[in-house]
């Protein structure tokens, strides 16, 4: 069994904040980055934690031209009051996403539904964190984005022309079942972050998840150069939704995304975001069976789904909730030894003390 080490939240957040400030990000951006990385690690998200955030910044962000520290968002005049349009100007994705979801919630308070669409963005990492946060505040929340890079091969294709293009939904069910139902996934069989995690941990990939340089399926994370969509044509279709939403927003050719310096000078290379929040009572048609109110009706539906011999089934979001409970139990964020070593490299770069041998193990 993998041994986890407990890193107190203040130490983790100080490290992440310092690392982003070291790369030129503003105080507010660095704090938003730390807040996001805490949220991901608290819920046990290994593929999109601080290690991934800074790795993305190195590959595609402030060190490559895809993200501009200190950039200001242009909030364009809305054409419709419930739909706001932002040009992020390549600002740090986590900072933009938190603000955009907050704006969507405020619009939903006024109109029942709120949408924020974002052009010229930099990847925001784990979409589930933003929708879980909104669901815990009482909203039905959704977000999708185009991934930083086209690295997924379309169904029946040979060359990666899609992003991993995640979809994230969450529902405000905490009072009913103890946690938000959260459906969150990349549309590839695994995320590239999972490939990187398995490479660190010396594990093999599932079958039909990745291909090598010749386009042949591989389970070796060291040989994986592109990913396959889950569910064949179904995952392909879901990934396509993100690309089409992005195209309506202003996104351009997927195969050029984040590939700065390749292609025409007047092309675009940035991802796009889409956020939506709904007030649950805005959906109610007030004809619930047996006199139930809306919440009781949702609970009855979930109970029915998990009845009839399905009592051992899990709802999406349950694993994240269990990981959050573990973090709360141990009073900190849980990292493997390999992850601690990666965090040590980050600390050394930022000039921050981070002694890996000082952290307790989780029993």
C-alpha positions as CSV (number, residue, x, y, z in Angstrom):
1,X,0.0,0.0,0.0
2,X,1.2,3.5,-0.9
3,X,2.4,5.5,2.1
4,X,1.0,9.1,2.3
5,X,2.6,12.0,4.2
6,X,0.6,14.8,5.8
7,X,1.5,18.3,4.6
8,X,-0.3,21.0,6.7
9,X,-2.4,23.3,4.5
10,X,-0.5,26.5,5.5
11,X,2.8,25.0,4.6
12,X,1.4,23.8,1.2
13,X,-0.2,27.1,0.4
14,X,2.9,29.1,1.4
15,X,5.0,26.9,-0.9
16,X,2.6,27.2,-3.9
17,X,2.1,30.9,-3.4
18,X,5.9,31.5,-3.3
19,X,6.4,29.3,-6.4
20,X,3.9,31.3,-8.5
21,X,5.2,34.6,-7.2
22,X,8.8,33.5,-8.1
23,X,7.6,33.1,-11.6
24,X,6.3,36.6,-11.7
25,X,2.6,36.2,-10.8
26,X,0.9,38.8,-8.7
27,X,-0.1,38.2,-5.0
28,X,-3.7,37.7,-6.0
29,X,-2.9,35.2,-8.7
30,X,-0.5,33.3,-6.5
31,X,-3.1,33.1,-3.8
32,X,-5.7,31.8,-6.2
33,X,-3.3,29.2,-7.5
34,X,-2.6,28.0,-4.0
35,X,-6.3,28.0,-3.2
36,X,-7.0,25.8,-6.2
37,X,-4.1,23.4,-5.5
38,X,-5.3,23.0,-1.9
39,X,-8.8,22.3,-3.2
40,X,-7.5,19.6,-5.6
41,X,-5.3,17.9,-3.1
42,X,-7.9,18.1,-0.3
43,X,-10.2,16.0,-2.6
44,X,-7.4,13.6,-3.5
45,X,-6.9,14.8,-7.1
46,X,-3.4,13.6,-7.9
47,X,-3.5,14.5,-11.6
48,X,-4.2,18.3,-11.1
49,X,-2.4,19.3,-7.9
50,X,0.4,21.8,-7.4
51,X,2.9,19.6,-9.3
52,X,0.7,19.6,-12.4
53,X,-0.1,23.3,-12.1
54,X,3.5,24.3,-12.1
55,X,4.4,21.8,-14.7
56,X,1.7,23.2,-17.0
57,X,3.0,26.7,-16.4
58,X,6.5,25.5,-17.3
59,X,5.4,23.8,-20.5
60,X,2.7,26.1,-21.8
61,X,2.4,29.0,-19.4
62,X,4.5,31.9,-18.3
63,X,7.7,30.1,-19.4
64,X,6.3,29.5,-22.9
65,X,4.1,32.6,-23.7
66,X,0.8,30.9,-23.0
67,X,0.1,32.7,-19.7
68,X,0.8,36.3,-18.8
69,X,1.4,37.1,-15.1
70,X,-0.5,40.1,-14.0
71,X,-2.7,40.2,-17.1
72,X,-6.1,42.0,-16.7
73,X,-9.4,40.6,-17.8
74,X,-11.4,42.6,-20.4
75,X,-15.1,42.2,-19.4
76,X,-16.9,42.9,-22.7
77,X,-20.4,44.5,-22.8
78,X,-22.9,41.6,-22.6
79,X,-25.3,41.1,-25.5
80,X,-27.7,39.3,-23.1
81,X,-27.9,40.1,-19.4
82,X,-27.5,36.5,-18.1
83,X,-24.5,35.8,-20.4
84,X,-21.2,37.6,-19.8
85,X,-18.2,37.6,-22.2
86,X,-14.6,37.9,-21.0
87,X,-11.3,38.2,-22.7
88,X,-8.8,36.8,-20.2
89,X,-5.8,38.0,-22.1
90,X,-4.0,34.8,-21.0
91,X,-4.3,35.5,-17.3
92,X,-3.6,32.6,-14.9
93,X,-6.4,30.1,-15.4
94,X,-7.2,29.4,-11.8
95,X,-7.6,33.1,-11.0
96,X,-9.9,33.6,-14.0
97,X,-12.0,30.5,-13.2
98,X,-12.7,31.3,-9.6
99,X,-13.8,34.8,-10.6
100,X,-15.9,33.6,-13.6
101,X,-17.7,31.0,-11.5
102,X,-18.4,33.6,-8.9
103,X,-19.8,35.9,-11.6
104,X,-22.0,33.0,-12.9
105,X,-23.3,32.5,-9.4
106,X,-24.2,36.2,-9.1
107,X,-26.0,36.1,-12.4
108,X,-27.9,33.0,-11.4
109,X,-29.0,34.8,-8.2
110,X,-30.5,37.5,-10.5
111,X,-31.8,35.5,-13.5
112,X,-32.0,31.9,-12.3
113,X,-29.1,31.0,-14.6
114,X,-25.8,32.6,-15.3
115,X,-23.2,32.0,-18.0
116,X,-19.7,33.3,-18.4
117,X,-17.8,32.5,-21.5
118,X,-14.0,33.2,-21.6
119,X,-11.8,33.7,-24.6
120,X,-7.9,33.8,-24.7
121,X,-7.6,31.7,-21.5
122,X,-4.9,29.6,-19.9
123,X,-5.9,26.2,-18.6
124,X,-7.6,26.1,-15.2
125,X,-6.7,22.5,-14.4
126,X,-9.4,20.5,-12.4
127,X,-12.9,21.7,-13.4
128,X,-14.4,19.6,-10.6
129,X,-13.0,21.9,-8.0
130,X,-14.9,24.9,-9.3
131,X,-18.2,23.1,-9.6
132,X,-17.9,21.4,-6.2
133,X,-17.2,24.8,-4.7
134,X,-20.3,26.3,-6.4
135,X,-22.5,23.3,-5.5
136,X,-21.5,23.7,-1.8
137,X,-22.9,27.2,-2.1
138,X,-26.2,25.9,-3.4
139,X,-25.9,26.0,-7.2
140,X,-26.1,23.5,-10.0
141,X,-22.8,24.2,-11.7
142,X,-21.2,23.2,-15.0
143,X,-17.9,24.0,-16.7
144,X,-16.0,22.8,-19.8
145,X,-12.9,24.0,-21.5
146,X,-10.6,23.2,-24.3
147,X,-7.4,21.6,-23.0
148,X,-4.0,23.3,-23.4
149,X,-2.9,20.9,-26.1
150,X,-4.4,18.6,-28.7
151,X,-3.3,15.2,-27.6
152,X,-6.3,13.0,-28.2
153,X,-6.9,11.0,-31.3
154,X,-10.5,11.1,-32.7
155,X,-12.4,7.9,-32.9
156,X,-11.2,5.9,-35.9
157,X,-8.4,8.4,-36.4
158,X,-4.6,8.4,-36.3
159,X,-3.4,11.9,-35.3
160,X,-4.3,13.8,-32.1
161,X,-6.5,16.8,-33.0
162,X,-8.6,17.0,-29.8
163,X,-7.8,18.1,-26.3
164,X,-8.6,16.0,-23.3
165,X,-11.5,18.5,-23.0
166,X,-13.0,17.8,-19.6
167,X,-16.6,18.2,-18.6
168,X,-17.6,19.0,-14.9
169,X,-21.0,19.0,-13.3
170,X,-21.9,19.3,-9.7
171,X,-25.3,19.4,-7.8
172,X,-26.0,20.8,-4.4
173,X,-26.8,17.6,-2.7
174,X,-24.7,17.9,0.5
175,X,-27.7,18.2,2.8
176,X,-29.3,15.2,1.2
177,X,-26.4,12.7,1.0
178,X,-23.4,14.4,2.7
179,X,-21.6,15.7,-0.4
180,X,-22.2,17.2,-3.9
181,X,-22.9,14.8,-6.7
182,X,-20.0,15.6,-9.0
183,X,-19.6,14.2,-12.5
184,X,-16.2,15.2,-13.7
185,X,-13.9,13.6,-16.3
186,X,-11.6,14.2,-19.2
187,X,-13.0,12.8,-22.4
188,X,-9.9,10.8,-23.0
189,X,-9.7,7.4,-21.3
190,X,-7.2,8.9,-18.9
191,X,-5.9,12.4,-18.4
192,X,-2.3,13.1,-19.5
193,X,-1.8,14.0,-15.8
194,X,-2.6,10.4,-15.0
195,X,0.1,9.3,-17.5
196,X,2.6,11.5,-15.6
197,X,1.4,10.2,-12.3
198,X,1.8,6.6,-13.4
199,X,5.2,7.4,-14.7
200,X,6.2,8.8,-11.3
201,X,4.7,5.8,-9.5
202,X,6.0,3.1,-11.8
203,X,2.5,1.9,-12.8
204,X,1.1,0.7,-16.1
205,X,-1.8,2.4,-18.0
206,X,-5.1,0.7,-18.7
207,X,-5.6,-0.8,-22.1
208,X,-7.0,1.4,-24.9
209,X,-5.9,4.5,-23.1
210,X,-2.8,5.7,-25.1
211,X,-0.8,5.2,-28.2
212,X,2.9,5.3,-29.0
213,X,4.7,7.3,-31.7
214,X,3.5,4.8,-34.3
215,X,-0.1,5.1,-33.3
216,X,-0.1,1.6,-31.6
217,X,-1.9,1.1,-28.3
218,X,0.5,1.0,-25.3
219,X,0.1,0.5,-21.5
220,X,3.6,1.9,-20.9
221,X,3.4,5.5,-19.7
222,X,6.9,6.1,-20.8
223,X,5.9,5.3,-24.4
224,X,2.6,7.1,-24.4
225,X,2.6,10.2,-26.8
226,X,-1.2,10.6,-27.4
227,X,-4.4,9.5,-25.8
228,X,-7.6,7.8,-26.9
229,X,-11.2,8.9,-26.2
230,X,-13.1,6.9,-23.6
231,X,-16.1,5.0,-25.0
232,X,-14.9,5.3,-28.5
233,X,-17.4,7.5,-30.5
234,X,-19.1,8.6,-27.2
235,X,-16.0,10.2,-25.7
236,X,-15.1,11.6,-29.1
237,X,-18.5,13.3,-29.3
238,X,-18.2,14.8,-25.8
239,X,-14.7,16.1,-26.6
240,X,-16.1,17.6,-29.8
241,X,-18.6,19.6,-27.7
242,X,-15.8,21.5,-26.1
243,X,-14.1,22.3,-29.4
244,X,-17.4,23.6,-30.9
245,X,-18.3,25.7,-27.8
246,X,-14.7,27.1,-28.0
247,X,-15.2,27.8,-31.7
248,X,-18.4,29.8,-31.0
249,X,-16.5,31.7,-28.3
250,X,-13.5,32.6,-30.5
251,X,-11.2,29.5,-30.2
252,X,-9.3,28.5,-33.3
253,X,-7.5,25.4,-34.7
254,X,-7.0,22.7,-32.0
255,X,-3.8,21.5,-33.5
256,X,-2.2,24.9,-33.0
257,X,-3.4,25.4,-29.5
258,X,-0.4,26.3,-27.2
259,X,2.0,25.7,-30.0
260,X,3.4,29.2,-30.1
261,X,5.4,30.1,-33.1
262,X,3.9,27.5,-35.4
263,X,1.4,28.6,-38.1
264,X,0.2,32.1,-39.3
265,X,1.1,35.1,-37.2
266,X,-2.6,36.1,-37.0
267,X,-3.8,32.7,-35.7
268,X,-4.9,32.1,-32.1
269,X,-3.3,29.6,-29.7
270,X,-5.3,29.9,-26.5
271,X,-7.9,27.7,-24.7
272,X,-11.4,28.8,-24.0
273,X,-13.7,28.4,-20.9
274,X,-17.4,28.0,-20.4
275,X,-19.1,28.3,-17.0
276,X,-22.8,27.9,-16.1
277,X,-24.6,28.1,-12.7
278,X,-28.3,27.5,-12.2
279,X,-30.5,28.1,-9.1
280,X,-32.2,24.8,-8.4
281,X,-35.6,26.4,-7.7
282,X,-35.5,28.0,-11.2
283,X,-36.0,24.5,-12.6
284,X,-38.9,23.4,-10.5
285,X,-42.2,22.9,-12.2
286,X,-43.9,22.3,-8.8
287,X,-45.5,19.0,-9.6
288,X,-43.5,16.6,-7.5
289,X,-45.0,13.2,-6.7
290,X,-46.6,12.4,-3.3
291,X,-46.3,16.0,-2.1
292,X,-42.5,16.0,-2.0
293,X,-40.7,19.3,-2.3
294,X,-37.7,19.6,-4.7
295,X,-35.0,18.4,-2.3
296,X,-37.1,15.5,-1.1
297,X,-37.7,14.6,-4.7
298,X,-34.0,14.6,-5.6
299,X,-33.3,12.4,-2.5
300,X,-36.1,10.0,-3.5
301,X,-34.6,9.7,-7.0
302,X,-31.1,9.1,-5.7
303,X,-32.4,6.5,-3.3
304,X,-34.3,4.7,-6.1
305,X,-31.1,4.7,-8.2
306,X,-29.1,3.1,-5.4
307,X,-31.9,0.6,-4.4
308,X,-33.0,-2.6,-6.0
309,X,-29.7,-4.4,-5.3
310,X,-27.6,-1.4,-6.2
311,X,-26.8,-0.5,-2.6
312,X,-23.0,-1.0,-3.1
313,X,-22.9,1.4,-6.1
314,X,-21.2,4.7,-5.7
315,X,-22.4,8.1,-6.8
316,X,-20.0,10.4,-8.7
317,X,-18.3,12.7,-6.2
318,X,-18.3,10.1,-3.4
319,X,-14.6,9.3,-3.9
320,X,-13.7,13.0,-3.8
321,X,-15.8,13.3,-0.6
322,X,-14.1,10.4,1.0
323,X,-10.7,11.8,0.2
324,X,-11.8,15.2,1.6
325,X,-12.8,13.3,4.8
326,X,-9.4,11.7,5.0
327,X,-7.7,15.1,4.6
328,X,-9.9,16.4,7.4
329,X,-9.2,13.4,9.6
330,X,-5.4,13.8,9.2
331,X,-5.5,17.6,9.4
332,X,-3.6,18.2,6.1
333,X,-3.0,17.3,2.5
334,X,-1.8,13.8,1.7
335,X,1.1,13.2,-0.7
336,X,3.2,10.2,-1.6
337,X,7.0,10.2,-1.2
338,X,7.4,10.7,-5.0
339,X,5.1,13.7,-4.8
340,X,7.0,15.1,-1.8
341,X,10.1,14.9,-3.8
342,X,8.5,16.8,-6.7
343,X,7.3,19.5,-4.2
344,X,10.8,19.7,-2.9
345,X,12.1,20.6,-6.4
346,X,9.4,23.3,-6.6
347,X,10.5,24.6,-3.2
348,X,14.1,24.7,-4.2
349,X,13.2,26.7,-7.3
350,X,11.3,29.2,-5.3
351,X,13.9,29.4,-2.5
352,X,11.5,28.0,0.1
353,X,12.4,25.7,3.0
354,X,10.6,22.3,2.6
355,X,12.1,19.4,4.5
356,X,10.4,16.2,3.3
357,X,11.5,14.1,6.3
358,X,9.6,16.4,8.8
359,X,6.1,15.3,7.7
360,X,4.2,12.7,9.5
361,X,2.8,9.7,7.7
362,X,-0.9,9.0,7.5
363,X,-1.9,5.8,9.3
